[in-house]
Amino acid sequence: MRLFVLMKIRRNDILAKRVADRLKTLRHERNLTQENVRFDLEINIGRIEACQHIVSLPTLAYLCDYYKISLKDFFDGIENK
């Protein structure tokens, strides 16, 4: 018999929205479309920006590298309210 443990995923919708907004701002500042990012990185940035998918830390690091910004600068650019 297999025992399955269900874990409740904790989700901070406010933080997720701020991360998504920051990614969208960075993309716009670089004059890139969602299609550009999707083609270059094979990441559905539209779903991330719409908060339909929560970005993982490795994916966020990959996006920051693509946008030529450090993770520190990325998070420094997110407002703390």
Stockholm file with secondary structure:
# STOCKHOLM 1.0

chainA/1-81         MRLFVLMKIRRNDILAKRVADRLKTLRHERNLTQENVRFDLEINIGRIEACQHIVSLPTLAYLCDYYKISLKDFFDGIENK
#=GR chainA/1-81 SS CCCCCCCCCCCCHHHHHHHHHHHHHHHHHTTCCHHHHHHHHCCCHHHHHTTSSCCCHHHHHHHHHHTTCCHHHHHHTSCCC
#=GC SS_cons        CCCCCCCCCCCCHHHHHHHHHHHHHHHHHTTCCHHHHHHHHCCCHHHHHTTSSCCCHHHHHHHHHHTTCCHHHHHHTSCCC
//
